[in-house]
Amino acid sequence: MRFQAFPSARQWLHAALLGTALGCASSAMAQSDMTRLLVAFPPGGPVDFIARSMSQQLAKELGHPVIVENKPGANGAIAADSVIRSAPDGKTLWLTSVGAVAINPALYPKLNYKPASDLVPVSLVVNNVEIMVVNAQTSFKDGKDFVQAASQRKDKPMTMASSGTGSVPHLAAIQLNESAGLNLMHVPYKGAAPAITDLMAGHVDGFFGDIPGLVGAIDSGKFRPVGIAAAKRSARYPNVPTFDELGYKGVDSNNWYAVFAPKGTSAQVAASLSRAIHAALHAPDVQRKIEASGAEVVGSSPEALAQQLATDTEKWTAIIRRNRITPD
């Protein structure tokens, strides 16, 4: 009988080192074949919902896994910092709302990132136009009724809730103030949920909010929509007029979400990612799911997003400075 000799210590060491090297190479390869989609909000919120709705289909378009990572805090600065420190290889992306990239730079002078120079636009994802709602128990039929009532209040201004100072709902209310010559009293809350609760209770008179966040209360009859802050009517609520139709120009607030990449990402990579995102968003199941929430699926070229960012940054900066808005 012949016995097979046991490996020597040197052979064991060689095998171990080879296995470690192969393992490291495999791990590096696995990491390079994965895209991180960062969200600056906690799980379960509207931006997170959009990220998770599109991530599986986006993975199919890219040919490798897409992992949604939640990095909430500091009004988007934590997620932004992670993105701008990442390699510009298209494998780390930031899905953010308009506030962090077009409003924060004017609201926070010492912001630790500069969207225009630290980020590369990739694609618009969805539009979330603002819709103004009132408690359904009130007599206001549309935005014109509300404005006329507010204009007659000399001693006690009517109140407009918002999800926070400098938020899109706050800025939309300022647009209405300026357009209609009103003096609505701003009542800021820490998020949309408590503002919605107080409107239901009748503690405030009105609220501008993203359509997805108000669908439940509108459809259940708790809120009455009285005006759309956009250039066109909403597909979800086609019978609700825009403020422009009601005679109040310039009430146009879109809390869009978009994808950005780190500075240095090539135009070719950004364009390729843009095409993949567009395809993912317009896959029938994905588009149906997102539009059921009240959001409008977009998907755009990097150039279109760059133009949208520049336009909205200029618009919101002017309003913030003109009204001397500072964060709470």
DOTOR-823040 format. One record per residue (C-alpha): residue number from 1; residue in one letter; chain; x, y negated, z negated. Coordinates in pm, 1 decimal, padded with zeros to 6 digits. Example, Ala and Ser with C-alpha at 12.3 -4.5 7.8 and 13.67 -1.06 7.14 Angstrom:
% DOTOR-823040
<node k="1" r="a" c="A" x="01230.0" y="00450.0" z="-00780.0"/>
<node k="2" r="s" c="A" x="01367.0" y="00106.0" z="-00714.0"/>
//
This chain:
% DOTOR-823040
<node k="1" r="m" c="A" x="00000.0" y="00000.0" z="00000.0"/>
<node k="2" r="r" c="A" x="00130.3" y="-00346.2" z="00087.6"/>
<node k="3" r="f" c="A" x="00060.2" y="-00639.2" z="-00136.1"/>
<node k="4" r="q" c="A" x="00024.4" y="-00995.2" z="-00000.5"/>
<node k="5" r="a" c="A" x="00271.7" y="-01225.3" z="-00175.6"/>
<node k="6" r="f" c="A" x="00132.3" y="-01517.8" z="-00376.3"/>
<node k="7" r="p" c="A" x="00221.3" y="-01863.1" z="-00238.1"/>
<node k="8" r="s" c="A" x="00523.7" y="-02027.9" z="-00390.5"/>
<node k="9" r="a" c="A" x="00496.8" y="-02345.7" z="-00597.3"/>
<node k="10" r="r" c="A" x="00632.0" y="-02541.6" z="-00300.4"/>
<node k="11" r="q" c="A" x="00362.8" y="-02393.5" z="-00074.7"/>
<node k="12" r="w" c="A" x="00092.6" y="-02480.1" z="-00329.5"/>
<node k="13" r="l" c="A" x="00218.9" y="-02839.8" z="-00345.9"/>
<node k="14" r="h" c="A" x="00232.7" y="-02870.1" z="00032.5"/>
<node k="15" r="a" c="A" x="-00122.7" y="-02740.0" z="00063.1"/>
<node k="16" r="a" c="A" x="-00248.2" y="-02974.8" z="-00208.2"/>
<node k="17" r="l" c="A" x="-00085.3" y="-03278.7" z="-00049.3"/>
<node k="18" r="l" c="A" x="-00222.5" y="-03182.1" z="00291.5"/>
<node k="19" r="g" c="A" x="-00572.2" y="-03140.5" z="00145.6"/>
<node k="20" r="t" c="A" x="-00553.1" y="-03480.0" z="-00026.6"/>
<node k="21" r="a" c="A" x="-00439.5" y="-03649.4" z="00292.9"/>
<node k="22" r="l" c="A" x="-00717.6" y="-03488.0" z="00492.6"/>
<node k="23" r="g" c="A" x="-00970.3" y="-03582.6" z="00223.6"/>
<node k="24" r="c" c="A" x="-00858.3" y="-03946.8" z="00225.1"/>
<node k="25" r="a" c="A" x="-00874.3" y="-03958.6" z="00604.8"/>
<node k="26" r="s" c="A" x="-01219.2" y="-03804.2" z="00599.1"/>
<node k="27" r="s" c="A" x="-01336.0" y="-04052.8" z="00333.7"/>
<node k="28" r="a" c="A" x="-01196.9" y="-04347.7" z="00530.9"/>
<node k="29" r="m" c="A" x="-01365.1" y="-04220.5" z="00845.8"/>
<node k="30" r="a" c="A" x="-01695.2" y="-04177.9" z="00660.5"/>
<node k="31" r="q" c="A" x="-01675.7" y="-04533.7" z="00528.4"/>
<node k="32" r="s" c="A" x="-01593.2" y="-04675.7" z="00871.3"/>
<node k="33" r="d" c="A" x="-01896.7" y="-04499.9" z="01017.8"/>
<node k="34" r="m" c="A" x="-02140.8" y="-04674.3" z="00784.1"/>
<node k="35" r="t" c="A" x="-02302.1" y="-05017.4" z="00788.5"/>
<node k="36" r="r" c="A" x="-02383.8" y="-05200.2" z="00465.2"/>
<node k="37" r="l" c="A" x="-02688.6" y="-05425.9" z="00482.6"/>
<node k="38" r="l" c="A" x="-02671.4" y="-05661.8" z="00184.7"/>
<node k="39" r="v" c="A" x="-02985.9" y="-05817.1" z="00035.4"/>
<node k="40" r="a" c="A" x="-02959.7" y="-06102.8" z="-00215.5"/>
<node k="41" r="f" c="A" x="-03279.1" y="-06000.5" z="-00394.9"/>
<node k="42" r="p" c="A" x="-03384.1" y="-05711.9" z="-00622.5"/>
<node k="43" r="p" c="A" x="-03541.8" y="-05393.4" z="-00484.2"/>
<node k="44" r="g" c="A" x="-03913.0" y="-05420.2" z="-00410.3"/>
<node k="45" r="g" c="A" x="-03915.9" y="-05781.9" z="-00294.0"/>
<node k="46" r="p" c="A" x="-04012.3" y="-05904.8" z="00054.4"/>
<node k="47" r="v" c="A" x="-03656.9" y="-05926.8" z="00193.2"/>
<node k="48" r="d" c="A" x="-03577.8" y="-05581.7" z="00053.9"/>
<node k="49" r="f" c="A" x="-03898.3" y="-05451.6" z="00214.7"/>
<node k="50" r="i" c="A" x="-03787.2" y="-05576.3" z="00556.0"/>
<node k="51" r="a" c="A" x="-03437.2" y="-05433.6" z="00510.5"/>
<node k="52" r="r" c="A" x="-03566.2" y="-05088.6" z="00420.7"/>
<node k="53" r="s" c="A" x="-03834.5" y="-05096.4" z="00690.1"/>
<node k="54" r="m" c="A" x="-03573.2" y="-05142.8" z="00962.4"/>
<node k="55" r="s" c="A" x="-03268.1" y="-04962.5" z="00818.2"/>
<node k="56" r="q" c="A" x="-03353.2" y="-04607.8" z="00924.2"/>
<node k="57" r="q" c="A" x="-03429.0" y="-04706.0" z="01283.5"/>
<node k="58" r="l" c="A" x="-03125.8" y="-04935.1" z="01289.6"/>
<node k="59" r="a" c="A" x="-02912.1" y="-04636.9" z="01187.8"/>
<node k="60" r="k" c="A" x="-03042.1" y="-04449.4" z="01491.7"/>
<node k="61" r="e" c="A" x="-02957.9" y="-04741.7" z="01717.7"/>
<node k="62" r="l" c="A" x="-02605.9" y="-04774.9" z="01576.2"/>
<node k="63" r="g" c="A" x="-02539.5" y="-04402.8" z="01556.5"/>
<node k="64" r="h" c="A" x="-02437.1" y="-04400.6" z="01190.0"/>
<node k="65" r="p" c="A" x="-02594.0" y="-04455.5" z="00845.1"/>
<node k="66" r="v" c="A" x="-02716.7" y="-04798.3" z="00734.5"/>
<node k="67" r="i" c="A" x="-02711.7" y="-04845.0" z="00356.4"/>
<node k="68" r="v" c="A" x="-02920.9" y="-05120.5" z="00195.8"/>
<node k="69" r="e" c="A" x="-02736.1" y="-05276.8" z="-00100.0"/>
<node k="70" r="n" c="A" x="-02913.3" y="-05517.6" z="-00335.8"/>
<node k="71" r="k" c="A" x="-02691.0" y="-05795.9" z="-00469.4"/>
<node k="72" r="p" c="A" x="-02927.3" y="-06042.6" z="-00638.1"/>
<node k="73" r="g" c="A" x="-02829.2" y="-06350.6" z="-00832.4"/>
<node k="74" r="a" c="A" x="-02695.6" y="-06706.1" z="-00809.1"/>
<node k="75" r="n" c="A" x="-02945.9" y="-06802.5" z="-00537.3"/>
<node k="76" r="g" c="A" x="-02781.1" y="-06575.1" z="-00282.6"/>
<node k="77" r="a" c="A" x="-02421.2" y="-06668.4" z="-00364.9"/>
<node k="78" r="i" c="A" x="-02329.2" y="-06320.6" z="-00494.1"/>
<node k="79" r="a" c="A" x="-02435.8" y="-06150.7" z="-00171.9"/>
<node k="80" r="a" c="A" x="-02280.3" y="-06426.7" z="00037.0"/>
<node k="81" r="d" c="A" x="-01947.7" y="-06387.0" z="-00143.4"/>
<node k="82" r="s" c="A" x="-01947.4" y="-06012.5" z="-00073.0"/>
<node k="83" r="v" c="A" x="-02012.7" y="-06076.3" z="00294.3"/>
<node k="84" r="i" c="A" x="-01752.8" y="-06347.3" z="00350.7"/>
<node k="85" r="r" c="A" x="-01487.0" y="-06133.1" z="00181.9"/>
<node k="86" r="s" c="A" x="-01562.1" y="-05833.1" z="00402.0"/>
<node k="87" r="a" c="A" x="-01375.5" y="-05726.3" z="00714.0"/>
<node k="88" r="p" c="A" x="-01519.9" y="-05883.5" z="01031.5"/>
<node k="89" r="d" c="A" x="-01586.2" y="-05545.3" z="01189.6"/>
<node k="90" r="g" c="A" x="-01964.4" y="-05553.2" z="01196.9"/>
<node k="91" r="k" c="A" x="-01993.7" y="-05296.4" z="00916.1"/>
<node k="92" r="t" c="A" x="-02102.4" y="-05543.8" z="00645.7"/>
<node k="93" r="l" c="A" x="-02409.9" y="-05753.1" z="00722.7"/>
<node k="94" r="w" c="A" x="-02625.3" y="-05992.8" z="00523.3"/>
<node k="95" r="l" c="A" x="-03003.6" y="-06001.5" z="00559.0"/>
<node k="96" r="t" c="A" x="-03109.5" y="-06330.6" z="00404.2"/>
<node k="97" r="s" c="A" x="-03398.2" y="-06573.7" z="00397.1"/>
<node k="98" r="v" c="A" x="-03368.2" y="-06929.6" z="00527.2"/>
<node k="99" r="g" c="A" x="-03313.7" y="-07076.2" z="00180.7"/>
<node k="100" r="a" c="A" x="-02967.2" y="-06935.0" z="00121.6"/>
<node k="101" r="v" c="A" x="-02829.2" y="-07055.6" z="00454.1"/>
<node k="102" r="a" c="A" x="-03024.4" y="-07368.4" z="00553.3"/>
<node k="103" r="i" c="A" x="-03145.2" y="-07515.0" z="00220.9"/>
<node k="104" r="n" c="A" x="-02886.0" y="-07423.1" z="-00043.3"/>
<node k="105" r="p" c="A" x="-02601.1" y="-07620.1" z="00118.1"/>
<node k="106" r="a" c="A" x="-02793.5" y="-07945.5" z="00061.8"/>
<node k="107" r="l" c="A" x="-02941.0" y="-07840.6" z="-00272.2"/>
<node k="108" r="y" c="A" x="-02615.4" y="-07718.3" z="-00428.9"/>
<node k="109" r="p" c="A" x="-02320.5" y="-07948.1" z="-00342.6"/>
<node k="110" r="k" c="A" x="-02066.9" y="-07706.1" z="-00495.7"/>
<node k="111" r="l" c="A" x="-02190.3" y="-07395.7" z="-00313.8"/>
<node k="112" r="n" c="A" x="-01909.5" y="-07141.1" z="-00280.1"/>
<node k="113" r="y" c="A" x="-01982.7" y="-07066.8" z="00085.6"/>
<node k="114" r="k" c="A" x="-02050.6" y="-07267.4" z="00400.0"/>
<node k="115" r="p" c="A" x="-02297.0" y="-07089.7" z="00629.1"/>
<node k="116" r="a" c="A" x="-02192.4" y="-07279.9" z="00940.3"/>
<node k="117" r="s" c="A" x="-01825.5" y="-07180.3" z="00908.6"/>
<node k="118" r="d" c="A" x="-01817.8" y="-06869.3" z="00686.2"/>
<node k="119" r="l" c="A" x="-02084.3" y="-06667.2" z="00867.4"/>
<node k="120" r="v" c="A" x="-02147.3" y="-06545.2" z="01220.5"/>
<node k="121" r="p" c="A" x="-02513.2" y="-06546.0" z="01331.4"/>
<node k="122" r="v" c="A" x="-02633.7" y="-06207.8" z="01455.3"/>
<node k="123" r="s" c="A" x="-03013.4" y="-06202.2" z="01485.6"/>
<node k="124" r="l" c="A" x="-03335.9" y="-06347.4" z="01358.2"/>
<node k="125" r="v" c="A" x="-03541.2" y="-06065.1" z="01207.9"/>
<node k="126" r="v" c="A" x="-03884.6" y="-06197.7" z="01109.5"/>
<node k="127" r="n" c="A" x="-04076.4" y="-06522.4" z="01079.5"/>
<node k="128" r="n" c="A" x="-04271.4" y="-06591.2" z="00761.0"/>
<node k="129" r="v" c="A" x="-04467.3" y="-06909.4" z="00819.5"/>
<node k="130" r="e" c="A" x="-04615.7" y="-07085.8" z="00519.7"/>
<node k="131" r="i" c="A" x="-04989.5" y="-07077.3" z="00469.0"/>
<node k="132" r="m" c="A" x="-05163.9" y="-07306.9" z="00222.9"/>
<node k="133" r="v" c="A" x="-05419.5" y="-07146.3" z="-00004.8"/>
<node k="134" r="v" c="A" x="-05665.5" y="-07269.9" z="-00265.7"/>
<node k="135" r="n" c="A" x="-05875.8" y="-07087.7" z="-00519.5"/>
<node k="136" r="a" c="A" x="-06177.5" y="-06945.5" z="-00337.0"/>
<node k="137" r="q" c="A" x="-06408.8" y="-07093.5" z="-00602.3"/>
<node k="138" r="t" c="A" x="-06327.7" y="-07447.4" z="-00489.1"/>
<node k="139" r="s" c="A" x="-06523.9" y="-07634.8" z="-00223.0"/>
<node k="140" r="f" c="A" x="-06230.2" y="-07699.0" z="00009.5"/>
<node k="141" r="k" c="A" x="-06304.0" y="-07544.7" z="00348.2"/>
<node k="142" r="d" c="A" x="-05980.2" y="-07645.6" z="00517.9"/>
<node k="143" r="g" c="A" x="-05670.1" y="-07857.3" z="00475.8"/>
<node k="144" r="k" c="A" x="-05852.2" y="-08174.4" z="00577.7"/>
<node k="145" r="d" c="A" x="-06099.6" y="-08132.8" z="00289.6"/>
<node k="146" r="f" c="A" x="-05807.6" y="-08085.6" z="00051.9"/>
<node k="147" r="v" c="A" x="-05622.2" y="-08392.6" z="00180.5"/>
<node k="148" r="q" c="A" x="-05932.6" y="-08612.1" z="00161.3"/>
<node k="149" r="a" c="A" x="-05994.9" y="-08505.3" z="-00198.7"/>
<node k="150" r="a" c="A" x="-05630.8" y="-08561.7" z="-00289.5"/>
<node k="151" r="s" c="A" x="-05630.1" y="-08908.2" z="-00134.0"/>
<node k="152" r="q" c="A" x="-05921.1" y="-09010.4" z="-00357.9"/>
<node k="153" r="r" c="A" x="-05743.1" y="-08899.8" z="-00675.5"/>
<node k="154" r="k" c="A" x="-05582.9" y="-09218.9" z="-00803.4"/>
<node k="155" r="d" c="A" x="-05563.8" y="-09152.9" z="-01176.5"/>
<node k="156" r="k" c="A" x="-05483.8" y="-08780.9" z="-01177.7"/>
<node k="157" r="p" c="A" x="-05291.6" y="-08640.3" z="-00876.5"/>
<node k="158" r="m" c="A" x="-05382.0" y="-08298.5" z="-00745.7"/>
<node k="159" r="t" c="A" x="-05124.1" y="-08032.4" z="-00817.3"/>
<node k="160" r="m" c="A" x="-04923.9" y="-07809.3" z="-00583.6"/>
<node k="161" r="a" c="A" x="-04753.2" y="-07503.9" z="-00724.5"/>
<node k="162" r="s" c="A" x="-04427.5" y="-07373.6" z="-00581.1"/>
<node k="163" r="s" c="A" x="-04193.7" y="-07080.9" z="-00635.8"/>
<node k="164" r="g" c="A" x="-03922.9" y="-07322.4" z="-00752.5"/>
<node k="165" r="t" c="A" x="-03762.6" y="-07656.9" z="-00687.3"/>
<node k="166" r="g" c="A" x="-03611.7" y="-07663.7" z="-00339.3"/>
<node k="167" r="s" c="A" x="-03798.4" y="-07352.1" z="-00228.4"/>
<node k="168" r="v" c="A" x="-03973.9" y="-07339.4" z="00107.8"/>
<node k="169" r="p" c="A" x="-04318.7" y="-07371.5" z="-00060.6"/>
<node k="170" r="h" c="A" x="-04194.4" y="-07685.5" z="-00239.6"/>
<node k="171" r="l" c="A" x="-04057.8" y="-07837.6" z="00081.6"/>
<node k="172" r="a" c="A" x="-04376.5" y="-07752.4" z="00270.9"/>
<node k="173" r="a" c="A" x="-04577.8" y="-07944.7" z="00010.0"/>
<node k="174" r="i" c="A" x="-04343.3" y="-08240.7" z="00054.7"/>
<node k="175" r="q" c="A" x="-04400.9" y="-08226.0" z="00430.2"/>
<node k="176" r="l" c="A" x="-04776.4" y="-08248.3" z="00364.3"/>
<node k="177" r="n" c="A" x="-04721.0" y="-08533.8" z="00118.5"/>
<node k="178" r="e" c="A" x="-04523.4" y="-08729.3" z="00376.0"/>
<node k="179" r="s" c="A" x="-04750.9" y="-08653.6" z="00670.2"/>
<node k="180" r="a" c="A" x="-05078.3" y="-08728.3" z="00492.4"/>
<node k="181" r="g" c="A" x="-04951.5" y="-09007.9" z="00267.9"/>
<node k="182" r="l" c="A" x="-05033.3" y="-08815.2" z="-00049.7"/>
<node k="183" r="n" c="A" x="-04883.0" y="-08802.5" z="-00395.7"/>
<node k="184" r="l" c="A" x="-04936.6" y="-08436.9" z="-00484.0"/>
<node k="185" r="m" c="A" x="-04783.9" y="-08341.1" z="-00817.2"/>
<node k="186" r="h" c="A" x="-04523.4" y="-08065.6" z="-00784.1"/>
<node k="187" r="v" c="A" x="-04550.9" y="-07782.2" z="-01037.6"/>
<node k="188" r="p" c="A" x="-04248.1" y="-07550.6" z="-01000.2"/>
<node k="189" r="y" c="A" x="-04254.4" y="-07190.1" z="-01123.1"/>
<node k="190" r="k" c="A" x="-03985.7" y="-06926.1" z="-01150.1"/>
<node k="191" r="g" c="A" x="-04095.4" y="-06733.5" z="-00844.7"/>
<node k="192" r="a" c="A" x="-04414.8" y="-06697.4" z="-00644.5"/>
<node k="193" r="a" c="A" x="-04588.7" y="-06447.1" z="-00874.4"/>
<node k="194" r="p" c="A" x="-04656.7" y="-06685.8" z="-01167.8"/>
<node k="195" r="a" c="A" x="-04758.4" y="-06961.6" z="-00926.1"/>
<node k="196" r="i" c="A" x="-05011.9" y="-06727.3" z="-00766.5"/>
<node k="197" r="t" c="A" x="-05140.3" y="-06622.7" z="-01108.4"/>
<node k="198" r="d" c="A" x="-05200.0" y="-06983.1" z="-01214.0"/>
<node k="199" r="l" c="A" x="-05375.8" y="-07065.7" z="-00887.8"/>
<node k="200" r="m" c="A" x="-05609.3" y="-06772.4" z="-00947.4"/>
<node k="201" r="a" c="A" x="-05676.7" y="-06905.9" z="-01296.5"/>
<node k="202" r="g" c="A" x="-05750.9" y="-07253.8" z="-01163.3"/>
<node k="203" r="h" c="A" x="-05456.6" y="-07420.6" z="-01341.0"/>
<node k="204" r="v" c="A" x="-05320.8" y="-07570.8" z="-01015.8"/>
<node k="205" r="d" c="A" x="-05497.0" y="-07692.5" z="-00703.6"/>
<node k="206" r="g" c="A" x="-05298.4" y="-07543.9" z="-00416.9"/>
<node k="207" r="f" c="A" x="-05000.1" y="-07338.9" z="-00309.4"/>
<node k="208" r="f" c="A" x="-04794.5" y="-07290.9" z="00005.2"/>
<node k="209" r="g" c="A" x="-04657.3" y="-06939.4" z="00038.7"/>
<node k="210" r="d" c="A" x="-04528.1" y="-06681.1" z="00282.7"/>
<node k="211" r="i" c="A" x="-04818.4" y="-06497.3" z="00445.2"/>
<node k="212" r="p" c="A" x="-04691.5" y="-06149.4" z="00336.0"/>
<node k="213" r="g" c="A" x="-04700.9" y="-06255.9" z="-00028.2"/>
<node k="214" r="l" c="A" x="-05059.9" y="-06382.7" z="-00003.8"/>
<node k="215" r="v" c="A" x="-05228.5" y="-06121.9" z="00215.9"/>
<node k="216" r="g" c="A" x="-05372.1" y="-05929.9" z="-00079.4"/>
<node k="217" r="a" c="A" x="-05524.7" y="-06233.4" z="-00250.6"/>
<node k="218" r="i" c="A" x="-05662.8" y="-06372.8" z="00076.1"/>
<node k="219" r="d" c="A" x="-05811.0" y="-06046.8" z="00199.9"/>
<node k="220" r="s" c="A" x="-05967.6" y="-05972.8" z="-00139.8"/>
<node k="221" r="g" c="A" x="-06140.0" y="-06311.1" z="-00139.8"/>
<node k="222" r="k" c="A" x="-05950.4" y="-06463.7" z="-00433.2"/>
<node k="223" r="f" c="A" x="-05781.6" y="-06728.2" z="-00217.8"/>
<node k="224" r="r" c="A" x="-05906.6" y="-06931.0" z="00075.6"/>
<node k="225" r="p" c="A" x="-05647.5" y="-07016.4" z="00340.7"/>
<node k="226" r="v" c="A" x="-05686.1" y="-07380.0" z="00448.2"/>
<node k="227" r="g" c="A" x="-05393.9" y="-07448.8" z="00681.3"/>
<node k="228" r="i" c="A" x="-05090.9" y="-07302.1" z="00856.8"/>
<node k="229" r="a" c="A" x="-04757.1" y="-07483.7" z="00835.3"/>
<node k="230" r="a" c="A" x="-04641.2" y="-07388.2" z="01183.0"/>
<node k="231" r="a" c="A" x="-04661.7" y="-07493.4" z="01545.6"/>
<node k="232" r="k" c="A" x="-04910.9" y="-07218.0" z="01624.1"/>
<node k="233" r="r" c="A" x="-05175.1" y="-07018.0" z="01443.6"/>
<node k="234" r="s" c="A" x="-05096.4" y="-06691.8" z="01268.8"/>
<node k="235" r="a" c="A" x="-05182.8" y="-06366.3" z="01443.2"/>
<node k="236" r="r" c="A" x="-05290.6" y="-06231.1" z="01103.8"/>
<node k="237" r="y" c="A" x="-05528.9" y="-06523.5" z="01037.0"/>
<node k="238" r="p" c="A" x="-05620.6" y="-06664.5" z="01381.4"/>
<node k="239" r="n" c="A" x="-05916.6" y="-06862.0" z="01246.8"/>
<node k="240" r="v" c="A" x="-05702.4" y="-07073.0" z="01013.5"/>
<node k="241" r="p" c="A" x="-05597.7" y="-07399.6" z="01184.4"/>
<node k="242" r="t" c="A" x="-05247.6" y="-07540.4" z="01177.3"/>
<node k="243" r="f" c="A" x="-05192.8" y="-07869.9" z="00996.9"/>
<node k="244" r="d" c="A" x="-05099.6" y="-08017.8" z="01332.3"/>
<node k="245" r="e" c="A" x="-05448.0" y="-07928.8" z="01460.0"/>
<node k="246" r="l" c="A" x="-05596.4" y="-08091.8" z="01151.1"/>
<node k="247" r="g" c="A" x="-05413.2" y="-08414.3" z="01231.5"/>
<node k="248" r="y" c="A" x="-05109.5" y="-08386.0" z="01002.2"/>
<node k="249" r="k" c="A" x="-04791.1" y="-08377.7" z="01206.8"/>
<node k="250" r="g" c="A" x="-04461.9" y="-08230.9" z="01091.7"/>
<node k="251" r="v" c="A" x="-04594.5" y="-07973.4" z="00843.9"/>
<node k="252" r="d" c="A" x="-04385.2" y="-07689.7" z="00980.0"/>
<node k="253" r="s" c="A" x="-04218.9" y="-07449.1" z="00736.2"/>
<node k="254" r="n" c="A" x="-04086.0" y="-07110.3" z="00836.7"/>
<node k="255" r="n" c="A" x="-03918.8" y="-06891.6" z="00575.2"/>
<node k="256" r="w" c="A" x="-03745.1" y="-06677.0" z="00836.8"/>
<node k="257" r="y" c="A" x="-03515.0" y="-06385.9" z="00759.3"/>
<node k="258" r="a" c="A" x="-03201.1" y="-06324.1" z="00963.1"/>
<node k="259" r="v" c="A" x="-02884.7" y="-06114.8" z="00976.3"/>
<node k="260" r="f" c="A" x="-02538.5" y="-06266.5" z="00949.0"/>
<node k="261" r="a" c="A" x="-02187.8" y="-06117.3" z="00966.9"/>
<node k="262" r="p" c="A" x="-01856.4" y="-06237.8" z="00819.4"/>
<node k="263" r="k" c="A" x="-01649.3" y="-06508.6" z="00984.0"/>
<node k="264" r="g" c="A" x="-01421.6" y="-06363.1" z="01248.4"/>
<node k="265" r="t" c="A" x="-01672.0" y="-06109.7" z="01378.8"/>
<node k="266" r="s" c="A" x="-01631.8" y="-06109.3" z="01755.9"/>
<node k="267" r="a" c="A" x="-01900.3" y="-06228.4" z="01993.9"/>
<node k="268" r="q" c="A" x="-01909.1" y="-05880.8" z="02146.7"/>
<node k="269" r="v" c="A" x="-01974.4" y="-05713.2" z="01810.7"/>
<node k="270" r="a" c="A" x="-02239.5" y="-05971.5" z="01717.7"/>
<node k="271" r="a" c="A" x="-02415.5" y="-05923.8" z="02052.4"/>
<node k="272" r="s" c="A" x="-02408.1" y="-05544.9" z="02017.4"/>
<node k="273" r="l" c="A" x="-02554.0" y="-05566.0" z="01665.8"/>
<node k="274" r="s" c="A" x="-02818.5" y="-05809.4" z="01788.4"/>
<node k="275" r="r" c="A" x="-02932.8" y="-05566.3" z="02056.0"/>
<node k="276" r="a" c="A" x="-02949.6" y="-05281.8" z="01802.4"/>
<node k="277" r="i" c="A" x="-03153.0" y="-05492.9" z="01558.2"/>
<node k="278" r="h" c="A" x="-03393.5" y="-05601.9" z="01831.8"/>
<node k="279" r="a" c="A" x="-03446.5" y="-05239.4" z="01935.8"/>
<node k="280" r="a" c="A" x="-03496.6" y="-05126.9" z="01575.7"/>
<node k="281" r="l" c="A" x="-03749.9" y="-05400.8" z="01499.9"/>
<node k="282" r="h" c="A" x="-03951.9" y="-05327.5" z="01813.2"/>
<node k="283" r="a" c="A" x="-03970.1" y="-04953.1" z="01757.9"/>
<node k="284" r="p" c="A" x="-04349.9" y="-04901.4" z="01733.8"/>
<node k="285" r="d" c="A" x="-04355.7" y="-04761.1" z="01377.9"/>
<node k="286" r="v" c="A" x="-04123.1" y="-05030.5" z="01243.5"/>
<node k="287" r="q" c="A" x="-04302.2" y="-05317.5" z="01413.5"/>
<node k="288" r="r" c="A" x="-04641.5" y="-05188.6" z="01301.4"/>
<node k="289" r="k" c="A" x="-04527.1" y="-05156.9" z="00939.4"/>
<node k="290" r="i" c="A" x="-04371.4" y="-05501.7" z="00924.9"/>
<node k="291" r="e" c="A" x="-04656.8" y="-05680.5" z="01099.7"/>
<node k="292" r="a" c="A" x="-04909.1" y="-05511.5" z="00870.9"/>
<node k="293" r="s" c="A" x="-04742.7" y="-05704.9" z="00588.2"/>
<node k="294" r="g" c="A" x="-04816.7" y="-06035.8" z="00761.5"/>
<node k="295" r="a" c="A" x="-04464.2" y="-06106.4" z="00886.0"/>
<node k="296" r="e" c="A" x="-04392.4" y="-06170.9" z="01254.7"/>
<node k="297" r="v" c="A" x="-04127.7" y="-05948.4" z="01411.4"/>
<node k="298" r="v" c="A" x="-03870.9" y="-06145.1" z="01610.8"/>
<node k="299" r="g" c="A" x="-03524.1" y="-06012.1" z="01693.7"/>
<node k="300" r="s" c="A" x="-03308.8" y="-06266.7" z="01874.8"/>
<node k="301" r="s" c="A" x="-02972.8" y="-06335.4" z="02030.0"/>
<node k="302" r="p" c="A" x="-02689.9" y="-06470.2" z="01810.0"/>
<node k="303" r="e" c="A" x="-02716.0" y="-06797.9" z="02001.9"/>
<node k="304" r="a" c="A" x="-03086.9" y="-06835.1" z="01921.0"/>
<node k="305" r="l" c="A" x="-03018.9" y="-06777.6" z="01551.0"/>
<node k="306" r="a" c="A" x="-02732.5" y="-07029.2" z="01555.5"/>
<node k="307" r="q" c="A" x="-02967.9" y="-07289.4" z="01702.8"/>
<node k="308" r="q" c="A" x="-03240.2" y="-07209.7" z="01448.3"/>
<node k="309" r="l" c="A" x="-02990.6" y="-07242.1" z="01164.2"/>
<node k="310" r="a" c="A" x="-02864.6" y="-07578.6" z="01289.4"/>
<node k="311" r="t" c="A" x="-03217.0" y="-07715.0" z="01340.7"/>
<node k="312" r="d" c="A" x="-03347.0" y="-07606.6" z="01000.7"/>
<node k="313" r="t" c="A" x="-03033.5" y="-07716.2" z="00815.7"/>
<node k="314" r="e" c="A" x="-03077.5" y="-08065.3" z="00957.6"/>
<node k="315" r="k" c="A" x="-03451.2" y="-08069.3" z="00880.5"/>
<node k="316" r="w" c="A" x="-03429.0" y="-07946.7" z="00522.8"/>
<node k="317" r="t" c="A" x="-03120.5" y="-08152.5" z="00439.1"/>
<node k="318" r="a" c="A" x="-03303.1" y="-08468.7" z="00546.0"/>
<node k="319" r="i" c="A" x="-03606.0" y="-08387.4" z="00329.1"/>
<node k="320" r="i" c="A" x="-03393.3" y="-08295.7" z="00027.0"/>
<node k="321" r="r" c="A" x="-03188.5" y="-08614.7" z="00048.1"/>
<node k="322" r="r" c="A" x="-03484.3" y="-08839.3" z="00127.9"/>
<node k="323" r="n" c="A" x="-03673.5" y="-08710.3" z="-00176.8"/>
<node k="324" r="r" c="A" x="-03363.5" y="-08681.8" z="-00397.1"/>
<node k="325" r="i" c="A" x="-03435.6" y="-08319.9" z="-00482.3"/>
<node k="326" r="t" c="A" x="-03196.9" y="-08155.5" z="-00726.7"/>
<node k="327" r="p" c="A" x="-03210.6" y="-07797.8" z="-00859.5"/>
<node k="328" r="d" c="A" x="-03373.1" y="-07731.0" z="-01197.3"/>
//
